[in-house]
Structure formats: structure tokens, C-alpha cells
Amino acid sequence: MIEILADTVTQVNSMSGSIQGALGCLGAALGVGFVGAKAVDAVGRNPGAYGKILVMGILGMALAEAVAFYSLFLGK
């Protein structure tokens, strides 16, 4: 019984980094989705500003993706 409990504790400890990484990637996915949706909305409202909106959208998505990398590499 004690061996099973010790094994369970070891598994939970090893999962803590995975949970942090998963939550960080979820946040990054939501951020990229919001940036993309707002960029499409902005181009629909003002098609002449397509180039500026594209640049700002790419920068926003890159910054949102940085959250995923931070959570994956620094989570453990």
C-alpha cells in the first residue's frame, strides 16, 4: 500500500511541470486567436490599412507565442 502511495506522489510531482506547460500553451493559443480575430475585423473595417494591421498582428502573435515557450522551458 505504501509503495502505491509513493508511486502516486511521484507521478503527481512529475505532472506539475506538464500542467504548467499546458496552461501556458492554452493561454498562448487563446492570445493568438484573439489577435487573429481582431486583425480580420480591423481589415474588414479598413482594407486600406492592411499592411500596417498585418505587421501589428504578426508582432502580437509572436509575443503571445513567447508565453508558450516561457511556460514550456521554464515550467520545470
C-alpha positions as CSV (number, residue, x, y, z in Angstrom):
1,M,0.0,0.0,0.0
2,I,2.8,2.4,0.9
3,E,4.6,1.6,-2.4
4,I,1.4,2.5,-4.4
5,L,1.1,5.8,-2.5
6,A,4.8,6.7,-3.1
7,D,4.4,5.9,-6.8
8,T,1.3,8.1,-7.0
9,V,3.1,11.0,-5.3
10,T,6.0,10.6,-7.7
11,Q,3.6,10.7,-10.7
12,V,1.8,13.8,-9.4
13,N,5.2,15.6,-8.9
14,S,6.3,14.8,-12.4
15,M,2.9,16.1,-13.8
16,S,3.2,19.6,-12.3
17,G,5.5,20.8,-15.0
18,S,3.2,19.4,-17.6
19,I,0.2,21.2,-16.2
20,Q,2.1,24.5,-16.2
21,G,3.2,24.0,-19.8
22,A,-0.3,23.0,-20.9
23,L,-1.9,26.1,-19.2
24,G,0.8,28.3,-20.8
25,C,0.1,26.9,-24.2
26,L,-3.6,27.3,-23.7
27,G,-3.1,31.0,-22.9
28,A,-0.9,31.4,-26.0
29,A,-3.4,29.7,-28.2
30,L,-6.2,32.0,-26.9
31,G,-4.0,35.0,-27.4
32,V,-3.1,34.1,-31.0
33,G,-6.8,33.5,-31.7
34,F,-7.9,36.9,-30.3
35,V,-5.1,38.7,-32.2
36,G,-6.1,37.0,-35.4
37,A,-9.8,37.7,-34.9
38,K,-9.2,41.3,-34.2
39,A,-6.9,41.7,-37.2
40,V,-9.5,40.2,-39.5
41,D,-12.1,42.6,-38.0
42,A,-9.8,45.6,-38.5
43,V,-9.0,44.7,-42.1
44,G,-12.8,44.3,-42.7
45,R,-13.4,47.8,-41.4
46,N,-10.4,49.5,-43.1
47,P,-9.0,47.5,-46.0
48,G,-6.5,50.2,-46.9
49,A,-4.6,49.7,-43.7
50,Y,-3.9,46.0,-44.5
51,G,-0.1,46.3,-44.4
52,K,0.1,48.0,-41.0
53,I,-2.5,45.7,-39.5
54,L,-0.6,42.6,-40.8
55,V,2.6,43.8,-39.2
56,M,1.0,44.5,-35.9
57,G,-0.9,41.2,-36.0
58,I,2.3,39.2,-36.6
59,L,4.0,41.1,-33.7
60,G,1.1,40.4,-31.4
61,M,1.0,36.7,-32.3
62,A,4.8,36.4,-31.8
63,L,4.5,38.0,-28.3
64,A,1.6,35.6,-27.4
65,E,3.6,32.6,-28.6
66,A,6.5,33.7,-26.3
67,V,4.3,32.9,-23.4
68,A,4.1,29.2,-24.6
69,F,7.9,29.0,-24.9
70,Y,8.4,30.5,-21.4
71,S,5.9,28.1,-19.8
72,L,7.4,25.1,-21.6
73,F,11.1,25.9,-20.9
74,L,10.8,27.5,-17.5
75,G,8.0,25.4,-16.2
76,K,10.1,22.7,-14.6
